[in-house]
């Protein structure tokens, strides 16, 4: 069996499987300031605009559940909850 090891990023490797907490977005409190997208160390929070109001969400396949987004959100629009897989 041949194994090739290469540098990678969270974009290429799913890392969310070992997460214990997950972000829960509270859309009513979100002002679309975008701070969560800038603070996320994995870059997995994205802005969507397919609803009347733009909103943010993250790709849980890559979210490690660190909670920085919830800590830094000035409007408390993100809460961390236990990830029950």
N, C-alpha and C positions, 0 to 999 in steps of 0.2 A: 504494500500500500504506500503510495507516494503522497506526502503532505507538503503543500506549498504554503509558506507563511509570508504574508505581505502586510505592509502598513495599511490600516483601514480607518474608516470613520464610522460614526453611528449611521450614516446614510447607507453603508453597505452591509453592516452587521446588525441584525436585530438583537437588541439588548434588553428589551422590556420584559422578558420572561422571568427575571429574577426580582422584579420590582415588588415591594410590599405595600406601597401607597401609590395612589393615582390622583392626578388633579381632576377636580370637578369644577367646571366653568359655570358660573352663575351669570347668565347672559343679561339678566335685568340690571345687574350692577356694573357691567362692563361698559366703558366709555370709548372703547377702541383706541386707547392710547398707544398700545403696542409695546409697552415696557416688557411684558412677558416674552415676547418674541426676541427681544434684545438680551434678556437675562438668561434665557434657557441655554445651558452649556452644551446641549445636544442639538439645538436648532430644530426641534421637532414641533414647535408651536407655529401654526400657520394661520393666516387671515383668510377667511372665506367671505364671500359676498353674494351667495346664492339665495339669501333671504332678504327681507326688506331692510334689515339693519346688518351691517358687517359684523362678523363674530369670529372668535378665535377658538381653535381646538387643537389637540395634539395627536400625533400618531403614537398610539400606545404600544405598537410593536417596537418602538425605539425609545420611549420615555423610561427613564430609570427611576422616576418617582422621588427625585431629590427634594422637591418642594420649594426650590428657589423662586419659581414663578408665583407661588402663593405668598411667600414672604415679602416679595418686592411689589406686588400689586397694590397700588395706593388706594384702590377702591374696594379691596377685599372681594374681588370678583372671582377668585379662585380659592377653593378649599381643597385640602388633601383628605382623601378618604381611604379606608382600608381596601386594598385590592383583593377581592375574593374571586380568585380564578377557578 
